[in-house]
Amino acid sequence: MPDRVITYSEAIREALREELKNDPRVFLMGEDIGIYGGAFAVTLGLYEEFGPERVIDTPISEAAIIGAAAGASLVGMRTVAEIQFSDFIAIGMDQLVNQAAKIRFMFGGKAAVPMVVRAPIGSGTGAAAQHSQSQEAWYAHVPGLKVVLPSNPADAKGLLKSAIRDDNPVIFLEHKLLYKTKGVVPEEEYLIPIGKADVKRSGADLTIIGYSNLIPKSLQAAEKLAQEGIDVEVLDLRSLRPLDTEAIAQSIQKTHRALVVYEAPQLGGFGAEVAAFIGEKCFDDLDSPVMRLGGLEMPPPYNPRLEKQLVPQVEDIVNGVRRLMKG
């Protein structure tokens, strides 16, 4: 039987459908996720299948959505809240950071907040400055939150199912440009543990470390570099908190060089945390300094040509590897 190929958005929808069927405590809430099917059509058909009490259209208030999700989860539900664009999570940051992330610790483990906040992230759709940011480093800075950014359909499904079953709040970020990408996704039920990185391509000369939409770009770059005799390993972090430092260290011990790639502005981006870990814990294994390749220091522009220049592209990654190999 041939492998089944579906899109990233279909894989997420399938994970939601399975968890809604498996557990009556699971419900979805968010702006336009019901009748309309979501801003990116990820929840299309779930309202008709599960009804308005399990797939809830909410008012346009991210603070209310995240606060209600946390409250429902505190009293025994497993809430999946969709925020139309990750940029809008800023409006609900108090509920997320000062409430949901801290409650389990403040109650000595006697209370849990099993909620997932799903949101599309990143640039590339011409949505301009307030709809195209990558703020994953904000959430990864907060103890009590888990932060997940899958790069392909199979990971998206397995990680989302794990996130929904987790007793802690999980921020689940889906890059907009990945929604239509396709990949092999098993039909049988499976889970992918949160906090485990994955080697997407094995190599011996250098490790590219990234997550989300930078993984497909890094794999393309690796294929180009292979034609020049450079054997690149691509390590997909998959989650930023918890961070799989063991996988990072193992890869650096093998390749002795690291390029950390991410779409957010380079200054203060999560790649700096990865680079710091490598510099502190893997220094003796390095043959050249760690290099970061992040986005430019500006809000995302509307113009498509300028927007493309904002974030690392395949050629930028190729050139970064070339520079490192000369070092």
C-alpha positions in Angstrom: 0.0 0.0 0.0 1.5 3.4 -1.0 2.4 6.0 1.6 -0.4 8.5 2.2 0.5 12.1 1.3 -1.5 15.0 2.8 -1.0 18.7 3.4 0.3 20.3 6.6 -3.2 21.9 7.2 -4.9 18.5 6.6 -2.6 16.9 9.1 -3.4 19.4 11.8 -7.2 19.0 11.0 -6.8 15.3 11.3 -5.1 15.6 14.7 -7.9 17.9 16.0 -10.6 15.5 14.7 -9.0 12.5 16.3 -8.6 14.2 19.7 -12.2 15.5 19.5 -13.3 12.0 18.9 -11.1 10.4 21.5 -11.7 12.7 24.4 -15.0 14.5 25.2 -13.1 17.1 27.3 -11.4 18.4 24.1 -13.0 21.4 22.5 -11.9 24.2 20.1 -12.4 27.9 20.3 -11.3 30.9 18.3 -12.3 33.6 15.8 -14.1 32.3 12.7 -13.0 28.7 13.3 -16.6 27.3 13.1 -18.8 28.1 10.2 -16.0 29.8 8.2 -13.4 27.1 9.0 -10.6 29.3 10.2 -8.6 32.1 8.6 -6.4 29.4 6.8 -9.3 26.8 6.6 -7.5 24.5 9.0 -10.7 23.7 11.0 -12.9 23.4 7.9 -15.7 20.9 8.4 -15.2 20.3 12.2 -18.1 22.6 13.1 -20.5 20.5 11.0 -19.1 17.3 12.4 -18.9 18.2 16.2 -21.3 21.0 16.6 -21.2 24.5 18.1 -20.4 23.3 21.7 -17.2 21.6 20.6 -16.1 24.1 17.9 -16.9 27.5 19.3 -16.8 30.8 17.3 -15.6 33.5 19.7 -15.7 37.3 19.8 -12.7 39.3 18.5 -10.9 39.4 21.8 -7.6 37.5 22.1 -7.5 38.2 25.9 -10.9 36.7 26.3 -10.0 33.7 24.1 -6.8 32.8 26.0 -8.3 33.7 29.4 -11.4 31.5 28.8 -9.2 28.7 27.5 -7.1 28.8 30.6 -10.2 28.9 32.8 -11.9 26.0 31.1 -8.7 23.9 31.2 -8.4 24.6 35.0 -11.8 23.0 35.6 -11.1 19.9 33.6 -11.5 20.6 29.9 -8.7 20.3 27.3 -9.0 23.5 25.3 -7.5 24.2 21.9 -7.6 28.0 21.3 -6.8 29.3 17.8 -5.5 32.8 17.4 -5.9 34.1 13.9 -2.4 35.4 13.6 0.3 34.8 16.2 0.9 38.6 16.3 -2.4 38.9 18.1 -1.3 36.7 21.0 0.2 40.0 22.3 -3.3 41.1 23.3 -3.7 38.0 25.5 -0.1 38.0 27.0 -1.3 38.7 30.5 -3.6 35.7 30.5 -1.0 33.6 28.9 2.2 34.6 30.8 0.9 35.8 34.2 -1.9 33.3 34.5 -1.8 30.1 32.4 2.0 29.7 32.6 2.3 30.1 36.3 -0.8 28.5 37.8 0.5 25.0 38.1 3.7 26.2 39.9 1.8 28.6 42.2 -0.6 25.8 43.3 2.2 23.3 43.9 1.1 21.0 41.1 -2.5 20.7 42.4 -3.9 22.5 39.4 -3.1 21.9 35.7 -3.8 24.0 32.6 -4.0 21.5 29.7 -4.5 24.1 26.9 -3.1 24.6 23.5 -2.8 28.0 21.8 -2.5 27.4 18.0 -1.5 30.3 15.7 -0.1 30.9 12.3 3.3 32.5 12.4 5.8 34.1 10.0 6.1 36.1 6.8 5.7 35.3 3.1 2.0 36.0 2.4 2.1 39.8 2.0 0.2 40.3 5.3 2.5 43.2 6.4 3.9 44.3 9.7 1.1 43.3 12.2 0.3 39.9 10.7 3.7 38.4 9.7 6.0 38.3 12.8 7.9 35.5 14.4 7.8 36.0 18.2 8.5 32.5 19.3 11.4 33.8 21.5 8.8 35.7 23.6 7.0 32.5 24.7 10.2 30.4 25.0 11.4 32.9 27.6 8.5 32.0 30.0 8.9 29.0 32.4 5.6 27.0 32.4 5.0 27.3 28.7 5.9 24.7 26.1 6.7 26.0 22.6 6.3 23.8 19.5 7.0 24.7 15.8 6.6 21.7 13.5 8.2 21.8 10.0 6.2 19.2 8.1 2.8 17.5 8.1 3.8 14.3 9.9 5.4 16.2 12.8 2.5 18.6 12.9 0.0 15.9 13.5 2.0 13.9 16.0 3.1 16.9 18.0 -0.3 18.5 18.1 -1.8 15.3 19.5 0.9 15.3 22.2 0.3 18.9 22.9 -3.5 18.4 23.4 -2.8 15.5 25.8 -0.1 17.5 27.8 -1.1 18.9 31.2 0.8 22.1 30.6 0.0 25.1 28.3 1.5 24.6 24.9 2.1 27.3 22.3 1.7 25.6 18.9 3.0 27.8 16.0 2.3 26.9 12.4 4.1 28.8 9.6 1.7 30.1 7.0 3.9 29.0 4.1 3.8 25.4 5.4 0.0 25.0 5.3 -0.1 23.8 1.6 3.1 21.8 1.8 2.7 18.0 1.5 4.3 15.0 3.2 3.8 11.4 4.1 1.6 11.1 7.2 0.8 7.7 8.8 -2.9 6.8 8.9 -2.6 4.9 12.2 -2.6 6.9 15.4 0.8 8.1 16.6 2.3 10.6 19.0 5.6 12.6 18.7 7.0 13.6 22.2 7.5 17.3 22.8 11.1 18.2 23.5 12.8 15.8 21.0 14.7 17.2 18.1 14.9 15.3 14.8 17.8 14.9 12.3 16.1 15.6 9.0 19.3 15.0 7.0 22.4 13.3 8.3 25.8 14.9 7.4 29.4 15.1 8.5 30.8 18.6 7.7 28.4 21.1 9.3 25.1 21.2 11.2 22.3 23.6 10.3 20.0 24.0 13.3 16.6 25.4 12.9 12.8 24.9 13.1 9.5 25.6 11.3 9.8 27.0 7.7 13.6 27.2 7.9 13.9 23.4 7.8 12.6 22.9 4.2 14.8 25.8 3.1 17.8 24.2 4.9 17.2 20.9 3.3 17.1 22.6 -0.2 20.4 24.4 0.7 21.9 21.1 1.8 21.1 19.5 -1.5 22.8 22.4 -3.3 25.8 22.2 -1.1 26.1 18.4 -1.6 26.9 19.2 -5.3 29.9 21.2 -4.0 31.1 18.2 -1.8 29.8 19.8 1.4 27.9 17.2 3.5 25.4 19.1 5.7 23.4 17.8 8.6 20.0 19.4 9.2 18.7 19.3 12.8 15.0 20.2 13.3 14.5 21.4 16.9 10.7 21.0 16.6 10.3 22.5 20.1 12.1 25.4 21.7 10.9 24.7 25.3 11.8 22.1 26.2 15.0 22.3 24.2 16.7 19.1 23.1 20.3 20.2 24.0 21.4 16.5 23.9 20.6 16.3 20.2 22.4 19.6 19.5 25.5 18.4 21.4 25.6 15.1 19.6 25.4 16.7 16.2 28.1 19.2 16.9 30.4 16.4 18.2 30.0 14.8 14.8 30.2 17.8 12.4 32.2 20.4 14.5 30.5 23.4 12.9 27.1 25.0 13.4 24.9 27.4 11.5 21.7 28.4 13.5 18.9 29.7 11.2 15.6 31.4 12.1 13.2 33.9 10.6 12.8 36.3 13.6 15.0 39.4 13.8 18.6 38.2 14.5 19.0 40.3 17.6 17.4 38.5 20.6 16.0 35.7 18.5 15.9 32.1 19.8 18.9 31.2 17.7 21.0 33.2 20.1 20.0 30.8 22.9 21.1 27.8 20.7 24.3 29.6 19.8 25.0 30.3 23.5 24.5 26.7 24.5 26.9 25.5 21.8 29.5 28.1 22.8 29.3 27.2 26.4 28.8 23.4 26.3 30.3 22.3 22.9 33.2 24.7 22.6 35.9 22.0 22.5 34.1 20.3 19.6 34.0 23.4 17.4 36.3 23.9 14.4 34.9 27.4 13.7 32.7 29.9 15.6 29.0 29.4 15.7 27.1 31.5 13.2 23.6 32.8 13.4 21.5 33.6 10.4 18.3 35.5 11.3 15.9 38.0 9.9 16.6 41.7 9.3 16.1 44.3 12.0 12.8 45.8 10.8 9.0 45.1 10.9 7.8 42.8 8.0 7.1 45.0 4.9 4.1 44.6 2.7 6.0 44.7 -0.6 6.7 41.0 -1.6 10.2 41.6 -2.9 11.2 43.4 0.3 9.4 40.8 2.4 11.5 38.1 0.8 14.7 39.9 1.7 13.6 40.2 5.3 14.1 36.5 6.2 16.8 33.9 5.3 16.3 32.3 1.9 17.9 29.2 0.5 20.8 31.1 -1.1 21.5 32.9 2.2 21.8 29.6 4.0 24.1 28.2 1.2 26.3 31.3 1.5 26.4 31.1 5.3 27.6 27.4 5.1 30.3 28.4 2.6 31.6 31.1 4.9 31.7 28.7 7.8 33.5 26.0 5.9 36.2 28.5 5.0 36.7 29.4 8.7 
